[in-house]
Amino acid sequence: MSQTYNTKKELTSFVKFKAVKEKFQIKVQKSSKSRYEVVCLQENCPSCLYAAVIKGTKMFEIKTFNKVHTCSSLLIHPNHR
């Protein structure tokens, strides 16, 4: 079952909320009108998310979401928000 969001703003809000809630930092790898890709800020951590626009709409669908972090949430930068 895929997750969809009505707008890119809705998707990015979800991603940021999840990162703060789970105490991990993310880095936006690629962002455009048609795609959004984030990875964990810690090197070698496989956690990532890739979403793309559904053709003919402004809705975004998560295509790949690896929720598993191999890094420690204790490594959070003091400026984490």
C-alpha positions in Angstrom: 0.0 0.0 0.0 1.6 3.3 -1.1 1.3 6.6 0.7 0.1 9.6 -1.2 0.1 13.3 -0.4 -2.0 16.0 -2.0 0.9 18.4 -2.4 4.7 18.4 -2.1 4.4 20.7 0.9 2.2 18.1 2.6 4.8 15.4 1.9 7.8 17.5 3.1 5.9 18.4 6.3 5.3 14.6 6.9 9.0 13.8 6.3 10.2 16.6 8.7 7.8 15.7 11.4 8.8 12.0 11.2 12.5 12.9 11.4 12.0 15.1 14.5 9.7 12.5 16.2 12.1 9.7 15.6 15.2 11.9 16.5 17.0 11.5 13.2 18.4 14.1 10.9 17.8 14.0 7.1 19.3 15.6 4.1 17.4 16.5 1.0 19.2 14.8 -1.8 17.0 15.9 -4.7 14.0 18.1 -4.9 12.0 19.4 -7.9 8.4 19.9 -9.0 8.2 16.2 -9.8 10.4 14.4 -7.3 11.6 14.5 -3.7 14.4 12.4 -2.2 15.9 12.4 1.3 18.6 10.4 3.0 19.8 10.1 6.6 22.5 12.7 7.4 24.7 10.0 8.9 27.1 8.3 6.4 26.4 4.7 5.5 22.9 4.7 7.0 20.5 3.1 4.4 17.5 5.1 5.6 16.0 7.0 2.6 12.7 8.2 1.1 11.9 8.7 -2.6 8.7 10.2 -3.8 7.4 11.3 -7.2 4.5 13.2 -8.6 1.6 11.2 -9.9 1.3 12.2 -13.6 -1.4 14.6 -14.4 -1.8 15.7 -10.7 0.0 17.6 -8.1 -0.1 14.6 -5.7 3.1 12.9 -4.6 3.4 9.2 -4.0 6.1 7.6 -1.9 7.9 5.1 -4.1 10.7 3.9 -1.8 10.8 4.3 2.0 13.6 2.5 3.9 12.7 3.2 7.6 15.6 1.2 9.0 18.4 3.3 10.5 21.7 1.7 11.2 23.0 4.9 12.8 22.4 6.0 16.4 19.8 8.7 17.2 22.3 9.8 19.9 24.4 11.3 17.1 21.9 14.1 16.5 23.4 17.5 15.9 22.6 20.1 18.6 20.8 22.3 15.9 18.3 19.5 15.1 14.8 20.8 14.5 
